[in-house]
């Protein structure tokens, strides 16, 4: 709430921006002196958000902030990573004020600009079976209410006004400027918009940008808008009648709300996001690499064309061997062209790995591009960024892991999204109200709790949204459209998707399931947080032997054979096989306490983690038989061990029921055996052909890379990553 109130003060009274920047900068320097590292990243994110929205910031404040960020580069991760990202943005903003605001609005509002072609969209996915209809309706109303005024014309006016005010400062008549832009027709407005964007982008891309030259170019645009007399009076002291200059809002990003109904819905929405403008910008580059987009009236599938050319001369049609007439176009063609075949595509193996899917390490956002992505393939750069935000609990994240796995598998068959799109995943927990402790309902917020322990700013900013969203759903809708209401929840979500640039990676696990019915094919699925095993009711043998003759306690549970690879600190492989009687077991993939926060679920981009570094916590409820003077007694004992690969089989005729990610819709019954292992990247080792643009050394590296299986990691963006 404090962070939100601070940003609202900047919007309502831009004159307070320099004072707020000085206060935040003073608090950062104090935290650095007193070694209060836990507040550095929250204060730094808040400061950068203020600098993006504000105008009238002096060059001295920019340089002080930049110097502070460079001092943070000596600290460990994640402090140095966040500081480097901020320092790169500040260096450009110091020389060319207003660059961050302009790039953010152009990308988020999908404004067409040749000099800055990057486009973004926020996809908000809600599962209607897990989230109440009142919450879905409240979110939809808030999103629509915030975007009513965000027309392309209004956003272009904001860009022009902010750029001129940021450069000219007090010499800019903001009220007169906005009035002039409001009265301008769309064609004239677009001309001024493109002129301002060209001035800012060309200067920002200079090796040594000059603030004086930038000011001179924007003064020319300002004079052409208001006339030389208004510009001259502005330089003489500004507008004396203007007590409080009108604020220039930062529009919220373009958000679309989707009800999650299909496993492939994520992939379909991403493809639709690419279709409208990818053909305009990338068709020539993609055609050169056989990566053309699909026609709008066909399914997204590969179309093979049968070649009728046998390659034998006598099979050529009559007249094909006659020499062409002099001067005809055929004479100019060199050689014989053979068409209709299928071209073979070759890609470097690192293109399909999670690191390349989400961009290079370090410079994540708006350092020339929204995610720092350069050219992934020769002649192709990612200009689209999809920010997928899911709202729900652990069950929703399990469905997201399913969709992410399907999407990665599709990319190995049809290389469509990876070279064009940067995919960023976000999570806002939405949990039901807490029930009494006597309830045996599973905890559905384990991953949200882990993210809160790993990143304290995520805990304060995002995890606290759940009660506010429920309260919003209970409030009656406001029918008075004349009143302006600050959309608190939408503002917090916007802040999260803009400033949450540090991912935490979670290993996806695959499970192969074998059923008692031998005619039924084995099933395969994936899970992210938990796999729970229950023992089904006993199926008595045909001879009529009943477990009652063996004792009630002995009839409980099932005899299980467990074979697993023990997790050792030395990472050596040690296979263990045990047989025991158990009433159930749970496989958990999320660390349960604070001591495991810095564990195996966070991997830097630069290091490809090995599969043996990931572990599952296996909790077995074992039936123990003991003998004493009173006779035999039975008790249950909970044992826990860690492993990455495990195979479990029922030894008697008791069948098992598996439940994935606490979701009753993902339940498998009549199971006799199942195998769990870290899910591998579908593209791992799939590319076997040589890439012509790689050198011999790179070819050898590619061959070595193919032999190592790559784990499939799903990243969820936070503000800091894992804070040690």
Secondary structure, 3 states (H helix, E strand, C coil): CHHHHHHHHHHHCHHHHHHHHHHHHHHHHHHHHCCCHHHHHHHHHHHHHHHHHCCCCCHHHHHHHHHHHHHHHHCCCCHHHHHHHHHHHHHHHHHCCCHHHHHHHHHHCCCCCCCCCCEEEEEEEECCCCCCHHHHHHHHHHHHHHHCCCCHHHHHHHHHHHHHHHHHHHHCCHHHHHHHHHHCCHHHHHHHHHHHHHHHHHHHCCCCCCHHHHHHHHHHHHHHHHCHHHHHHHHCCCCCCCCCCCCCCCCCCCEEEEECCCCCHHHHHHHHHHHHHHHHHHHHHHHHCCCCCCCCCCCCCCCCCCCCCCCCHHHCCCCCCCCCCCCCHHHHCCCCCCCCCCCCCCCCHHHHCHHHHCCCCCCCCCCCCCCCCCEEECCEECCEEEEEEEEECHHHHHHHHHHHHHHHHHHHHCCCCCCCEEEEEEEEECCCCCCCCCCCCCCCCHHHHHHHHHCHHHHHHCCCHHHHHHHHHHCCCCCCCCCCCCCHHHHHHHHHHHHCCEEEEEECEEEEEEECCCCCCCEEEEECCEEEEEECCCCCCCCCCCHHHHCHHHHCCEEEEEEEEECCCCCCCEEEEEEEEEEEEEEECCCCCHHHCCCCCCCCCCCCCCHHHCCEEEEEEEEEEEEECCEEEEEEEEEEEEEEEEEEEECCCCCEEEEECCCCCCEEEEEEEEEEEECECCCCCCCCCCCCCCCHHHHHHHHHHHHCCCECEEEEEECCCCCC
